[in-house]
Amino acid sequence: MLPLSNQLDLVSYILNIKYDEAKTAYNKEIEDSIAEKVINQLENHEPVAYITGRREFYGREFLVSRDTLIPRVETEILVEEVIKEFRDSKNLEIIDICSGSGAIGLTLMQEIDVSFLTLLDIDGAALEISKQNACMFNICKNVEFICSDILNYTTLKKYDIVVCNPPYIAENEYKTLQEEVKKEPYHALVAEDNGLIFYKKILSNFKNLCKSNGVMFFEIGAEQAQSVLGYAEICNLYAECIKDYSGNDRVIIVRNSKRGN
């Protein structure tokens, strides 16, 4: 059985109505050809977001494609933590690393006072989707899109906020994923070094990426907290872990010094 949100998304897509209208769309006729196409896609484990080309994230609808990771509700925890810390700050500069559809960075740009946003992703096709999302929200003006691999990327610019939901699934865990998840881009899911390579690279570049009071926010896998916290300590950084709605370790927050110092 599909989650209710996916059911509503499919109904709104099939009937070509707004998402909210799908909740009361009773006794509506569905074209057999469209219904058959969708059923075939579902039987082939196609994710609902790829069928409809969209996914709701933090109350907004984002365009997605097979070139982008599908935004997930657990990632909203990362967004909430950034907002909590910076809701009263002004003229913030943010970089969203491994940005995909741009859901994290573009959401923050609309929730807090951001003067400049960098979206960085290795996949040019994913960046094109993020450009479409930025234009859809009318916030292209102060957004730059960089196609690069963060493992080889250097920057002269420093940021107040670094956010990153990197690939973090270990290579030997990939075969255990649900078939629907395997439809998402492999390079957006799987990372070397038991899924830790991106955390280590970005943490080791903390001083190059962050301003003096800058903060990094990472999404992590449920079993990765101790490894990431431990590497932050090796880098002489101060980190804490935030759990998600299910009680799983989900977000790591990293600073140059203890909070309040």
C-alpha positions as CSV (number, residue, x, y, z in Angstrom):
1,M,0.0,0.0,0.0
2,L,1.3,3.4,-1.0
3,P,1.6,6.1,1.7
4,L,-1.3,8.5,1.7
5,S,0.8,11.4,0.4
6,N,1.8,9.3,-2.6
7,Q,-1.8,8.3,-3.2
8,L,-2.9,11.9,-3.2
9,D,0.0,12.9,-5.5
10,L,-1.0,10.2,-8.0
11,V,-4.7,11.2,-7.9
12,S,-3.9,14.8,-8.5
13,Y,-1.5,13.9,-11.3
14,I,-3.9,11.5,-13.0
15,L,-6.9,13.9,-12.7
16,N,-4.8,17.0,-13.5
17,I,-6.0,18.8,-10.4
18,K,-4.3,20.5,-7.5
19,Y,-2.8,18.3,-4.7
20,D,-5.2,19.6,-2.1
21,E,-8.2,18.9,-4.3
22,A,-7.3,15.2,-4.5
23,K,-8.4,14.8,-0.9
24,T,-12.1,15.3,-2.0
25,A,-11.9,14.0,-5.6
26,Y,-14.6,11.4,-5.3
27,N,-16.4,9.8,-8.3
28,K,-14.1,11.3,-10.8
29,E,-13.6,9.5,-14.1
30,I,-10.0,8.4,-14.9
31,E,-8.9,7.7,-18.5
32,D,-8.1,4.0,-18.9
33,S,-4.9,4.7,-20.8
34,I,-3.5,7.0,-18.1
35,A,-4.5,4.6,-15.3
36,E,-2.9,1.7,-17.2
37,K,0.3,3.6,-17.8
38,V,0.6,4.5,-14.1
39,I,-0.2,1.0,-12.9
40,N,2.5,-0.4,-15.2
41,Q,5.0,2.1,-13.8
42,L,4.2,1.2,-10.3
43,E,4.5,-2.5,-11.0
44,N,8.0,-1.7,-12.4
45,H,8.8,-0.1,-9.0
46,E,8.9,3.5,-10.5
47,P,8.9,6.0,-7.6
48,V,5.7,8.0,-7.5
49,A,7.7,11.3,-7.6
50,Y,9.3,10.2,-10.9
51,I,5.8,9.4,-12.3
52,T,4.4,12.8,-11.4
53,G,7.6,14.8,-11.7
54,R,7.2,16.5,-8.4
55,R,7.5,16.1,-4.6
56,E,6.3,18.2,-1.8
57,F,9.0,19.4,0.6
58,Y,8.6,21.7,3.6
59,G,5.2,22.8,2.3
60,R,6.3,23.5,-1.3
61,E,6.1,21.5,-4.4
62,F,9.5,20.9,-6.1
63,L,10.1,19.6,-9.6
64,V,12.1,16.3,-9.6
65,S,13.4,14.0,-12.3
66,R,15.3,10.7,-12.6
67,D,18.4,12.9,-12.4
68,T,17.7,14.0,-8.9
69,L,17.3,12.3,-5.5
70,I,13.7,12.5,-4.3
71,P,13.4,14.9,-1.4
72,R,12.3,13.1,1.8
73,V,10.4,14.3,4.9
74,E,13.4,13.2,7.1
75,T,15.5,15.9,5.4
76,E,13.1,18.5,6.7
77,I,14.8,18.0,10.1
78,L,17.9,19.5,8.6
79,V,16.0,22.5,7.3
80,E,14.3,23.0,10.7
81,E,17.6,23.0,12.5
82,V,19.0,25.7,10.2
83,I,15.9,27.9,10.6
84,K,16.0,27.5,14.4
85,E,19.5,28.8,14.6
86,F,19.4,31.5,12.0
87,R,15.8,32.8,12.0
88,D,16.9,36.1,13.4
89,S,20.0,36.5,11.3
90,K,20.3,38.8,8.2
91,N,22.1,38.6,4.9
92,L,23.1,35.0,5.2
93,E,25.3,33.3,2.6
94,I,24.6,29.6,2.1
95,I,26.1,26.8,0.1
96,D,24.0,23.6,-0.5
97,I,26.4,20.8,-1.4
98,C,25.2,17.8,-3.4
99,S,22.1,20.0,-4.0
100,G,20.1,17.8,-6.4
101,S,16.7,19.4,-7.0
102,G,17.8,22.3,-4.7
103,A,15.1,21.5,-2.2
104,I,17.2,22.3,0.9
105,G,18.9,25.5,-0.3
106,L,15.8,26.9,-2.1
107,T,13.6,26.2,0.9
108,L,16.0,28.0,3.2
109,M,16.2,31.0,0.9
110,Q,12.4,31.4,1.4
111,E,12.4,30.7,5.1
112,I,15.3,32.9,6.4
113,D,17.0,36.0,5.3
114,V,19.5,34.7,2.6
115,S,21.3,37.2,0.5
116,F,23.2,34.6,-1.6
117,L,22.9,30.9,-2.3
118,T,25.3,28.5,-4.0
119,L,23.8,25.2,-5.3
120,L,26.6,22.7,-6.0
121,D,26.1,19.3,-7.6
122,I,28.2,17.0,-9.7
123,D,25.3,16.3,-12.1
124,G,24.5,19.0,-14.6
125,A,21.1,17.6,-15.3
126,A,20.2,17.8,-11.6
127,L,21.3,21.4,-11.6
128,E,19.0,22.1,-14.5
129,I,16.1,20.9,-12.4
130,S,17.2,23.1,-9.5
131,K,17.3,26.1,-11.9
132,Q,13.8,25.3,-12.9
133,N,12.7,25.2,-9.3
134,A,14.5,28.5,-8.5
135,C,12.7,30.1,-11.4
136,M,9.4,28.6,-10.3
137,F,9.8,30.3,-6.9
138,N,11.1,33.6,-8.5
139,I,14.4,33.5,-6.6
140,C,17.0,33.0,-9.4
141,K,18.6,36.5,-8.9
142,N,20.9,35.7,-6.0
143,V,21.5,32.0,-6.7
144,E,24.6,30.5,-8.4
145,F,24.7,27.0,-9.8
146,I,28.0,25.2,-9.8
147,C,28.5,21.9,-11.5
148,S,31.4,20.3,-9.7
149,D,32.5,17.3,-7.6
150,I,32.9,18.6,-4.0
151,L,35.7,16.0,-3.5
152,N,37.8,18.1,-6.0
153,Y,36.2,21.5,-5.5
154,T,38.0,24.6,-4.1
155,T,36.4,27.9,-3.4
156,L,37.7,31.4,-2.4
157,K,34.2,32.2,-0.9
158,K,33.2,31.5,2.6
159,Y,29.7,30.9,3.9
160,D,27.6,31.5,7.0
161,I,25.9,28.1,6.5
162,V,26.9,24.9,4.8
163,V,24.2,22.4,4.3
164,C,24.7,19.0,2.8
165,N,22.7,15.8,2.2
166,P,25.4,13.8,0.6
167,P,25.4,10.2,-0.8
168,Y,25.9,8.2,2.4
169,I,25.0,4.6,1.6
170,A,27.9,2.2,1.7
171,E,28.6,0.3,-1.5
172,N,27.9,-3.1,0.1
173,E,24.5,-1.9,1.4
174,Y,23.2,-0.9,-2.0
175,K,21.8,-4.3,-2.8
176,T,19.6,-4.2,0.3
177,L,17.7,-1.1,-0.8
178,Q,14.1,-1.3,-1.9
179,E,13.7,-1.5,-5.7
180,E,12.0,1.9,-5.8
181,V,15.1,3.5,-4.2
182,K,17.4,1.8,-6.7
183,K,15.6,3.8,-9.4
184,E,17.2,6.9,-8.0
185,P,20.7,8.0,-9.2
186,Y,23.3,5.7,-7.9
187,H,25.9,8.5,-7.5
188,A,23.3,10.4,-5.3
189,L,22.9,7.4,-3.0
190,V,26.2,5.6,-2.7
191,A,29.6,6.8,-1.4
192,E,33.0,5.2,-0.8
193,D,34.6,4.7,2.6
194,N,31.5,3.0,4.0
195,G,29.4,6.1,3.0
196,L,31.7,8.5,4.9
197,I,33.9,10.0,2.2
198,F,31.9,13.2,1.7
199,Y,31.6,14.0,5.4
200,K,35.4,13.6,5.8
201,K,36.2,15.8,2.8
202,I,33.8,18.6,3.8
203,L,34.8,18.6,7.5
204,S,38.4,18.7,6.6
205,N,37.7,21.8,4.6
206,F,35.7,23.5,7.3
207,K,37.9,26.6,7.6
208,N,37.9,27.1,3.8
209,L,34.1,26.8,3.5
210,C,32.9,28.5,6.6
211,K,33.2,32.0,8.0
212,S,34.5,32.4,11.5
213,N,31.0,31.8,13.0
214,G,29.9,29.6,10.2
215,V,28.0,26.3,10.8
216,M,27.7,23.1,8.9
217,F,24.6,21.0,8.8
218,F,24.7,17.4,7.5
219,E,22.1,14.7,7.0
220,I,23.4,11.3,8.0
221,G,22.5,7.7,7.9
222,A,21.0,6.2,11.0
223,E,24.2,4.4,12.0
224,Q,26.7,7.1,11.1
225,A,26.5,9.5,13.9
226,Q,29.5,8.3,15.9
227,S,31.8,8.1,12.9
228,V,30.9,11.6,11.8
229,L,31.1,13.0,15.3
230,G,34.5,11.3,15.7
231,Y,35.9,12.7,12.5
232,A,34.7,16.2,13.5
233,E,36.6,15.8,16.7
234,I,39.8,14.8,14.8
235,C,39.4,18.1,12.8
236,N,39.2,20.0,16.1
237,L,35.5,20.9,15.5
238,Y,32.5,20.8,17.8
239,A,29.6,18.7,16.7
240,E,26.2,17.5,17.9
241,C,23.6,15.0,16.6
242,I,19.9,15.7,16.2
243,K,17.4,12.8,15.9
244,D,14.5,12.7,13.5
245,Y,10.8,12.2,14.1
246,S,11.3,8.4,14.5
247,G,14.1,8.8,17.0
248,N,16.9,8.0,14.6
249,D,20.1,10.0,14.4
250,R,19.6,12.3,11.4
251,V,21.4,15.6,11.5
252,I,24.9,16.6,12.5
253,I,25.6,20.2,13.3
254,V,29.3,21.3,13.3
255,R,30.9,24.5,14.6
256,N,34.4,25.9,15.0
257,S,33.9,26.3,18.7
258,K,31.4,25.3,21.4
259,R,28.1,27.1,21.2
260,G,28.2,30.2,23.4
261,N,32.0,30.6,23.3
